[in-house]
Amino acid sequence: MIVSSRLIKYLKDRFKLLLAVALLLYPFAKTLPQEEGKRMQWNLFNSTNEAELSTVNIFQIDFDTSTNGNISGDSRFIDTYRNNNFQAIKINNDKWSSFSDHNNLIINTDTLRIGENEIKVKYQNVALEKASEASTFYVYMNDLPLQKRKYFIPILIIILILITLFALMAFRSEQKLKLLVEKKTAQLSKTAREYQNLFDNTNDAIIIFDPSTEIILKANNKACEMYGFEMSEFVGMSLKKITKDIEECEKQIKQIFQTGYLKNFETKHLTKNNRTIDLLVNAAVIDYKGIKAILSNLREITELKEARIAFEEHLKFEKVISAISTDFINTKAENIDDKINSALACVGKAAGVDRSYLFLLFEDNLHFESTHGWHNEDIEPHNLKRISKSTIQWWMEQLKQFKTIHIPRVENLPAEAAAEKEILLAQNIKSLVVVPLINAEKLVGFLEFDSVVKEKTWREEDILLLKLLGQIFANAIDIVELEKKLIQAKEKTEQSDKLKSEFLTLISHEIRTPIFVIIGNIAVIKELFENTINDENRDLFESIELSTKRITRTIDLILNMSELRAGSYKPSFRKIDISAGILKKLVSEHKQLAANKNLELLYKCEAENTEVIADEYSITQIFANLIDNGLKYTKKGKVEVFVYNKENRELITEVKDTGIGMSEEFLARLFEPFVQEKQDYSRPYEGNGLGLALVKKYLDLNNAKIEVESKKGIGTTFRVTLKIT
């Protein structure tokens, strides 16, 4: 129903078009031939009263063969004018037209009109042999009805059907086109709304401007928000008003216009309140309302860029602190002060401050004293050499809790910090950060970093690095203090050892002198009564001799240890043959002692090279003590001395016994002076614990090494390594 109404409306709208087509077809219809035997009738008049003279076909015009009318007459006309020679004709007062055929009057129907027509004819009368005057006829032309023409109706119907079909096809096409146009229009409208919504509400600022005038043509809400302008202010504004670097901006515009686009470039713009913002821009040339314009997508990266710069600065700062930390590891105590001053300078420069100081708690625990510092060349140093705790009470409350004090702006200090504010402003300090120095859970001082030229806000991650620096300084200062105490203790110990050695030397001398007298007198007595001494008395003399030798050996050990501790022993290094010069002699000397205890004392040398650079006396004492100990602590079995080379670079001597052995616990204290595994009076073996302590001292003197392997009840092996010359 809807389609029918639309079709009717469509045909009505097209009625004028159909009427115009019909009128255009009318001349064509006139040219169609009549039905057979029919003629178009002319009524002939000789006056203008339109009285019809005859109803018969006096004159006729033939349309069968031509568009021209051929006038002919009945017998009366032919008889009258048969000899007429037509000369010219004038129709409706038009100009005279001559004939090519002078025997037939041919009239072009195009010159006639429906209704009355005036025809003037000039002719030659052959009979009279003279030209007749022009004869005037009045012809009234009637057009026969159209439906009487041959093929007119069928053709007209076909034409009308074709026109109707064409109209229907056009209607359907127009409907389809209209629906398509409506659909596309709706899509375009939706796309336009979506684009506008996207344009208005995107998170990035968008600006469209004319590159020739640099006038802003359109902007979205984000752009207004980012720059701080109202939309009415923004649109129509010159791009130069928000551009930081106009010259660079114009270069960018030129490049965009030449290439069609420019991606991911950075620039700086100004907001309404003249704040500089960093932008990441993507721009392209577009068609906007019939002109070439540039669409710029602008993303603010100020915070991102500041964060990137902050990260890079923090990374550099971290490297500075790391380098300082590494530098302090191997720093000697005497260089600590210089290192601290250098570190304060490095940190101050890296952080961009004007002063940096180290304050340490004074000995009276009432004051802080400035011990180290640095300041920029253009800045005066502060004059605070000593600060009393009582004058910075607010400050102290923070430091006691080991809190870092960060003051971005001194002017904004609270009322309770009025005293600190006065002190800081007197030093022209605008901002500062104070880091407590903590050692063993005690406040020992603080680090201070001053900003004098401009205010500075410290980042939390940088403050953490300052805390690390404070810990480095606290540890370094603690090491210095410990080293001082160690030096003092060492000096006291050395002085005590010296006194002890001097005392032992004195006592040993006082003991040795009478012992030598006793030994000498006993020898004399033994010789005098040699022939009268029985076996029982002889054992007494041997007991006295062994005891005096024990006392003498003990005195020798004490004196040797005293010399080494006092530093009075002067070694004499030279090339010696360990095997021939020392070991063989010692084994030979101890053979009798081994035989007395029914022990084997064996010596074996497989070394090709037994020569070393060493101090002969101390080397002899080393092996004498080891062999003596082996025999002393072995009840049965044997003691072996074995010499061999290792890779022809070292000479190794092993002294191995099958004695009582030692526990693993005692091995750790084996070379300490005056130490024995069993130290009470019930111990079955003699000794004072100085022998192996002296061995270790002599080994160190000769740059030699010793290894011990021992097992309770199985035996002990001492392995001495000397470098071959």
DOPA-993496 format. One record per residue (C-alpha): residue in three letters; x, y, z. Coordinates in steps of 0.02 Angstrom, whole numbers, plus 32768, in hexadecimal, padded with zeros to 4 digits. Each point is the difference from the previous one (the first is absolute). Layout:
<recs>
ALAXYZ ...
</recs>
This chain:
<recs>
MET800080008000 ILE808E8072802D VAL80577FD47F5C SER7F5E80247F9B SER7FEB80AA8050 ARG80B580257FDF LEU7FEB7FC87F4A ILE7F64806E7FE9 LYS805B8092804C TYR80957FD97F91 LEU7F937FFB7F61 LYS7FAA80A28030 ASP80A8804F801A ARG80307FC07F53 PHE7F5D80377FA6 LYS804E809D7FBB LEU80917F9A7FBF LEU7F877F877FA6 LEU7F9D80947FB8 ALA809F804C7FBC VAL802E7F5A7FAF ALA7F547FF57FAE LEU801180B07FB9 LEU80A97FD27FBC LEU7FB47F677FAA TYR7F7380657FB1 PRO8062803E7F67 PHE80377F4E7FE3 ALA7F4C7FC68005 LYS7FD380807F7B THR807C7FB07F89 LEU7FB17F55800D PRO7FA87FC97F5F GLN7F4080057FF4 GLU7F9B7F667FF2 GLU7FF57FC57F4A GLY7F8C806F7F8D LYS7FFE80938079 ARG803D80AE7FDD MET8018809A8068 GLN7F7880787FC9 TRP801B80B67FD1 ASN7F6B80727FF3 LEU801980867F7B PHE7FC480B28019 ASN800C809B7F95 SER7FD180788088 THR8025801980B6 ASN7F4E7FE38039 GLU80307F4B801D ALA7F697FC87F99 GLU80207F537FC3 LEU7FF17FFB7F42 SER7FFF7F477FEB THR7FFF7F648069 VAL80457F927F78 ASN80B67FDB7FEC ILE8023808D7F89 PHE80B1800D803A GLN805E7F7B805E ILE80AC7FEA8048 ASP804D7F547FFA PHE80617FC1809A ASP801C7F507FC3 THR80AA80197FB8 SER804380A48040 THR7FF480848083 ASN7FD8807C7F74 GLY7F4F80217FC7 ASN7FDE7FE77F47 ILE7F6B806B7FCF SER7F957FB67F76 GLY7F4F80247FCA ASP7F667FB37FB3 SER7FD780017F49 ARG7FC480B38006 PHE80A1803F804B ILE806B7F987F8E ASP7FA180387F69 THR800E80B28032 TYR80B580028036 ARG804C7F6B7FA8 ASN806780727F96 ASN8031806C8090 ASN80B7800E8023 PHE8017802580BA GLN80848082801E ALA8001802880BC ILE7F9F7FEF80A1 LYS7FED806B809B ILE7FB47FB980A0 ASN7FC280688090 ASN8057809B7FC1 ASP80A87FAA8001 LYS807D80227F77 TRP7FE17FC37F4F SER80467F537FDE SER80207FC17F4E PHE7FDC7F507FC2 SER80757F837FBA ASP7F6D7FA07FB8 HIS7F95807F7FA2 ASN7F757F867FD7 ASN7FD57FCB80B0 LEU7FD9806F8095 ILE805E7FB28092 ILE7FEA804D80AB ASN80717FD58094 THR7F8A7FD6808E ASP807A804A807C THR7FCC80AC7FBF LEU7F467FE28023 ARG7FA9801080A4 ILE7F5F7FBA8044 GLY7F7480777FD3 GLU7FFB80847F79 ASN809480137F89 GLU801280857F75 ILE804F7FBD7F60 LYS8033806F7F6F VAL80347FAC7F5E LYS8053804A7F66 TYR7FEF7F987F5E GLN8017800C7F44 ASN7F667FEF7F91 VAL803E7F9F7F6B ALA7F6480207F98 LEU800980BB8017 GLU80BC7FFD7FFD LYS800B8076808D ALA801C7FFE80B9 SER7F6580028068 GLU7FEF806B8097 ALA80177FB280A6 SER7F697F9D8036 THR7FD57FFE80B8 PHE7FB57F688056 TYR7FCE7FE980B2 VAL80197F528041 TYR7FBC7FC380A6 MET80647F69803C ASN7FA67F7E806B ASP80687F7A8057 LEU7FAC7F578001 PRO7FEE7FAB80AD LEU80A27FAB803A GLN7FB17F578020 LYS7FD97FF27F47 ARG80B67FFD7FD2 LYS804E7F5B7FD8 TYR80687FAB8090 PHE7FF1809B806E ILE7F9B7FB0808C PRO80677F5F8011 ILE80A2805E7FFA LEU7FC2807F807D ILE7FC87F728075 ILE80A97FAB7FF0 ILE805780A48024 LEU7F92801E8097 ILE80217F4E803F LEU80BB80197FEA ILE7FF580A78058 THR7F9F7FAF808E LEU807D7F70800E PHE808C807D7FFD ALA7FA680638086 LEU7FE97F63806A MET80B77FD07FEC ALA803380B08026 PHE7F8D7FFD8097 ARG804C7F5E8041 SER80B0803E7FDF GLU7FD680A48051 GLN7FB97FA48097 LYS809B7F93800D LEU806E80977FEB LYS7F9A805F807F LEU800D7F70807D LEU80BB7FF27FDF VAL801480BB8013 GLU7F9B7FFC80A2 LYS80697F6D8040 LYS80A480527FD1 THR7FC480A48047 ALA7FD47FA980A4 GLN80AA7FAA8002 LEU805980A27FDA SER7F9980578085 LYS802A7F78807E THR80B880057FCF ALA7FFF80BC800D ARG7FB27FF680AE GLU807E7F7B8034 TYR808F80657FB9 GLN7FC2809C8057 ASN7FEB7FA080A3 LEU80AF7FB77FEC PHE804480AA7FD1 ASP7FAE80548097 ASN80247F7A8083 THR80A87FB37FD2 ASN808980048084 ASP8074805C7F88 ALA7FF080B57FD0 ILE7FD1801D7F48 ILE801580A37FA4 ILE7FD580287F4B PHE8052809C7FBB ASP801B805A7F5C PRO80B97FEF7FD2 SER7FFF809F7F97 THR7FBE8071808B GLU80297F918095 ILE7F5280238044 ILE7FAE7F778068 LEU7F617FC77FA8 LYS7FC57F7A8077 ALA80347FB280A6 ASN7FBB7F798072 ASN7FD6800780B9 LYS80A67FB18034 ALA805F808A7FA6 CYS7F9E8086805E GLU801F7FA580A4 MET80BA7FE87FDE TYR802180B47FCC GLY7F83804F807A PHE7F9B805F7F7C GLU7F4580077FE3 MET7FC97FBD7F56 SER7FCA80AE7FCB GLU80AF80408029 PHE805B7F707FAF VAL7FAA7FFA7F55 GLY803F80927F99 MET809E80138067 SER80AB80077FAC LEU806A7F658018 LYS80928073802A LYS7FAC803080A4 ILE80187F508045 THR80A77FDA7FAB LYS80A180098064 ASP80777FFD7F6B ILE7FA880567F6E GLU808F7FE87F85 GLU80087F458021 CYS7F427FF57FF5 GLU7FFF80507F53 LYS80847F847FC4 GLN7F947F71803E ILE7F6580467FA9 LYS8060800F7F5D GLN803E7F4E800F ILE7F507FBE8026 PHE7FB8805C7F6B GLN80887FBE7F8C THR7FFB7F498037 GLY7F487FF58031 TYR80257FC980B2 LEU80808002808C LYS80027F7A8087 ASN80387FFA80B5 PHE806080A3800F GLU8015806180A2 THR7FE080B8801A LYS7FDD807D808B HIS7F62806A8010 LEU7FBF8081807B THR7F5F7FF78063 LYS7F8E80928029 ASN805E801F80A3 ASN80A67FFC7FA0 ARG80347F548040 THR80727FA07F8A ILE7FC27F527FD2 ASP80597F777F9E LEU7F9B7FAF7F75 LEU800D7F677F91 VAL7FAF802E7F59 ASN7FBC7FA17F6A ALA7FC480727F74 ALA7FB67FE87F52 VAL7FB9806A7F74 ILE7F417FEE7FEC ASP7F72804F7F9B TYR7F99806A8075 LYS7F6980607FBD GLY804C80127F55 ILE80AF80358034 LYS80A27FA78026 ALA80197FFC80BC ILE80717FA7807D LEU7FBA7F8E8086 SER80757FEF8096 ASN7FEE7F7A8084 LEU8059803F809C ARG80287F968099 GLU804A80558098 ILE809F7FA88037 THR803B8080807F GLU7FF27F888092 LEU80467F707F99 LYS8093806A7FCA GLU801C804080B0 ALA7FF97F4C803E ARG807D7FCB7F7A ILE8075808F802D ALA7FE97FD780B9 PHE80287F497FDF GLU809D802E7F9E GLU80368077808A HIS7FDB7F7C8084 LEU80667F817F9C LYS809380787FFA PHE7FEB802680BA GLU7FFB7F458024 LYS80A27FE77FA0 VAL8053808B8066 ILE7FCA7FAF80A5 SER80367F547FC1 ALA80AB80437FCE ILE8014805280AC SER7FCF7F5D8055 THR80817F9F7F9B ASP808580848021 PHE7FE67FF580BC ILE80197F438006 ASN80BD80027FF3 THR801E80AE8046 LYS8081800B808B ALA7FD2805780A1 GLU807A808F7FE2 ASN7FA780287F5A ILE7F4D7FFC8041 ASP7FF180BC801C ASP803680287F4E LYS7F8B7F7C7FBC ILE7F6B80478060 ASN802180B17FC1 SER80127FBF7F4E ALA7F5F7F9B8010 LEU7FA080978042 ALA803B80657F69 CYS7FCE7F777F85 VAL7F547FE9804D GLY7FE280BC800D LYS8028801B7F48 ALA7F9D7F687FC6 ALA7F6780358066 GLY800A80B67FC7 VAL800C804A80AF ASP8070808D803C ARG80477FBB80A3 SER80197F578053 TYR803F7FE280B1 LEU80227F77807E PHE7FDC802580B7 LEU803C7F878088 LEU7FC57FF780B3 PHE80828051806F GLU80527FA38090 ASP7F95805C8080 ASN7F647FBC7FAA LEU7FB680AF8005 HIS803D80497F5C PHE80117FD47F48 GLU80A280327FAD SER8019801E7F45 THR80927F8E7FD5 HIS7FF57FF27F41 GLY7FAF80697F78 TRP7FF680437F4F HIS7FB180997FB1 ASN7FEB80437F50 GLU8083807D7FCA ASP7F7D80887FE9 ILE7FB37FE280AC GLU8042803680A8 PRO801C7F71807D HIS7F928000809A ASN804B803A80A5 LEU7FB47F78806D LYS80987FA88046 ARG7FA57FC18099 ILE7F467FEF8023 SER7FBA7FE580AE LYS7F777F7E8012 SER7F9C80798069 THR7FF1807D7F70 ILE7FB67F837F85 GLN7F817FA3806B TRP7F817FE37F74 TRP808E7FC27F93 MET803F7F8D808A GLU7F537FB28019 GLN80067FC57F4B LEU80B47FC48008 LYS7FE47F9F80A3 GLN7F7E7F997FA3 PHE807F7FE77F73 LYS7F8E80617F89 THR803E805A7F66 ILE7FD580BA8004 HIS7FC9803E7F54 ILE7FD880BA7FF5 PRO7FD080327F4C ARG7FE380B38039 VAL804A8049809E GLU7F7E808B8000 ASN7F797F7D801E LEU804B7FB6809E PRO7F817FEB808D ALA7FF980748096 GLU80547F808072 ALA809880077F8D ALA801480BD8011 ALA80B07FF28047 GLU80387F907F71 LYS7FAD80737F82 GLU806080968043 ILE80A67FA27FF9 LEU7FE27FC17F4E LEU7FC580A87FBA ALA809B8051804B GLN80657F887F92 ASN7F96802F7F66 ILE7FC17F4D7FF5 LYS7F607FEC7F9A SER7FF17F428005 LEU805F7F728052 VAL80007F49802E VAL804D7FB8809F VAL802D7F47800F PRO80287FB480AB LEU80A37F9D8017 ILE7FDE7F648065 ASN807C7F868049 ALA7FD37F718075 GLU7F5080468013 LYS804580A7803B LEU7FFC80AC7FB0 VAL80B480337FDC GLY7FE380947F8C PHE7FA580397F63 LEU801A80307F49 GLU7FBB80A67FC2 PHE7FE580347F4A ASP7FD280B87FE4 SER7FAE80577F6B VAL802880BA8003 VAL7FE380407F4E LYS7F557FAF7FE5 GLU7F887F8D805A LYS80117F457FE7 THR7F887F728022 TRP805A7F5B8019 ARG7FB97F607FB7 GLU7FE47F71807A GLU80717F8A7F9F ASP808F807F8009 ILE7FE6801680BC LEU80147F448011 LEU80A9800F7FAA LEU8030808A8079 LYS7FD57F8A8090 LEU80747F807FB1 LEU808880857FF6 GLY7FE4802880B7 GLN80157F49802C ILE80A27FF97F9A PHE80428098805E ALA7FC87FBA80A8 ASN80587F5A7FDE ALA809D80597FC4 ILE8006806F809B ASP7FE07F67806D ILE80907FA47FAB VAL80728094801F GLU7FD1800280B8 LEU80177F44800D GLU80A7800A7FAA LYS803780888079 LYS7FCE7F928091 LEU80577F6A7FB3 ILE809F80647FE7 GLN7FF8803880B3 ALA7FDF7F4E803B LYS808B7FBF7F92 GLU807780818044 LYS7FCF7FCE80B0 THR80117F487FD4 GLU80A880197FAE GLN803A80638095 SER7FC07F768072 ASP80547F797F94 LYS80A080628002 LEU7FFA800E80BC LYS7FD67F48800B SER808F7FD07F8C GLU8079806E805F PHE7FC57FB380A1 LEU80127F4F7FBC THR80AC80277FBD LEU8033804280A9 ILE7FB67F6C805D SER804A7F837F85 HIS80AB804E8015 GLU7FEF7FF880BC ILE7FCC7F497FF7 ARG807B7FC87F7B THR80988043805C PRO7FEA7F98809E ILE7FC97F697F97 PHE80A280057FA0 VAL805D800880A7 ILE7F9D7F6A803F ILE80217F9C7F60 GLY80B880288009 ASN800F7FD080B8 ILE7F9E7F5E7FE6 ALA80757FD07F73 VAL809680218070 ILE7FB57F9B8090 LYS7FD47F707F8B GLU80B27FFE7FBE LEU804D800480B0 PHE7F987F6F803F GLU7FF87F9F7F5D ASN80547F66804A THR7F997FFB80A1 ILE7F4F80237FB8 ASN7F8D7F6D7FFE ASP7F747FE17F83 GLU7F7C804F8070 ASN806680A18016 ARG80287FFF7F45 ASP7F4380097FDD LEU7FF880968072 PHE8085805A7F9D GLU7FA57FD77F5B SER7F5C80428049 ILE805780A28033 GLU804B800F7F50 LEU7F577FE57FA8 SER7FA9807F8071 THR808480847FE3 LYS7FF57FE37F43 ARG7F428012800A ILE801280A3805E THR8081803B7F82 ARG7F917FD37F6A THR7F6D80588050 ILE8069809A801C ASP803C7FFA7F4C LEU7F4D7FF57FBF ILE7FCC8092806F LEU809380697FC5 ASN7FE17FD77F4A MET7F48802C800D SER802E80A1805A GLU8078802F7F75 LEU7F7C7FE27F79 ARG7F798061805D ALA8074808F8028 GLY803C80037F4B SER80B47FF28035 TYR80237F5F7FA1 LYS805D80237F5E PRO7FF57F6F7F83 SER808E7FD97F88 PHE7FBE7FBC7F5C ARG80767F9A7F95 LYS80027F647F95 ILE80017F62806B ASP7FED7F477FDE ILE7F6D7FC7806C SER802B7F487FF2 ALA80BC7FFC8018 GLY8013809D8067 ILE7F707FEF807C LEU7F917F657FFA LYS80877F797FFE LYS805880538092 LEU7F6080108065 VAL7FD17F4B7FE1 SER80AE7FCA8036 GLU7FF6806B809F HIS7F577FB48030 LYS80327F497FDE GLN80347FE480B6 LEU7F5E804A8043 ALA7F9C7F8E7F8C ALA80677F698034 ASN7FE3802980B8 LYS7F447FF37FDE ASN80117F667F90 LEU7FBE80667F6A GLU803780007F4B LEU803A80A77FB9 LEU80037FF17F42 TYR803B807B7F7C LYS7FD67FF57F47 CYS8027807F7F76 GLU7FB87FEF7F4F ALA801980B77FD2 GLU8073802B7F70 ASN801480B38039 THR800A802780BB GLU804B80AE7FFA VAL7F988095803C ILE801C80B68030 ALA7FD9800880BB ASP803D803080AD GLU80647F69803B TYR7FE7801A80BB SER7F4380117FF7 ILE7FEF7F6E7F84 THR80697F938075 GLN7F9080318093 ILE7F647FD37F9A PHE80357F4E7FDA ALA80547FE680A9 ASN7F5C80288057 LEU7F9A7F917F8A ILE80767F698014 ASP800B801D80BC ASN7F418006800E GLY7FF07F637F97 LEU80737F9F8074 LYS7FB4804E809C TYR7F4A7FD07FDB THR80247F527FB7 LYS80077F6D8078 LYS801C7F797F7E GLY80187FF47F47 LYS8065807B7F9D VAL802180B07FC7 GLU8022801D7F45 VAL804E80957FAA PHE7FD77FFD7F45 VAL803F80827F81 TYR7FC080127F4C ASN7FE280817F76 LYS7F5880397FBB GLU800280327F47 ASN80B6802F8017 ARG7FCC80A6804C GLU7FE37FD480B6 LEU80607F9C8082 ILE7F8E7FA08076 THR80397FB480A5 GLU7F8C7F8E8061 VAL801C7FD180B8 LYS7F8D7F6E8024 ASP7FEA7FA480A5 THR7F967F718046 GLY7FE0805C80A3 ILE7F6780338062 GLY7FB880777F7D MET7F92809A801B SER7F4680277FFC GLU7FB4806B7F76 GLU7FCB80808081 PHE80B2801A803C LEU8048800E7F50 ALA7FAF80AC7FEE ARG806A80418094 LEU809B7F997FDE PHE807580927FDB GLU7FC98074808C PRO808680218084 PHE7FF77FA880AA VAL7F727F8F7FC3 GLN7FFC7F438016 GLU7F737F847FE6 LYS800E7FC980B5 GLN8038808D8071 ASP7FE67FC180B3 TYR808A7FC08072 SER7FD17F4B7FDD ARG803580087F4A PRO80787F707FD7 TYR807280647F8B GLU807480918023 GLY7FF780A27F9E ASN7FCD80B6800D GLY7F9D801C7F5F LEU808180737FB2 GLY80517F867F86 LEU7F7B7FFE7F77 ALA7FD880BA801A LEU80B880237FDE VAL7FFB7F8B7F68 LYS7F7180687FB5 LYS805E80A3801E TYR809D7FBA7FAD LEU7F9A7FBD7F6D ASP7FB380AC7FE3 LEU80AD804C8009 ASN803A7F8D7F72 ASN7F6080127F9A ALA7FDE7F468015 LYS7F5E7F9F801A ILE7FD17F758078 GLU7F727F817FFB VAL7FCB7F89808B GLU7FA47F5A7FF6 SER7FDB7FA880A4 LYS7F8F7F7A8049 LYS7FEF7FD080B5 GLY805D7F5E8026 ILE80487FEE7F50 GLY8080808B7FED THR802980A97FB5 THR804F803E7F5F PHE804C80AF7FEE ARG801E80367F4B VAL807580967FE4 THR800A80507F52 LEU8092806E7FCA LYS801C80507F57 ILE80947FBF7F9D THR8081807E7FC4 
</recs>
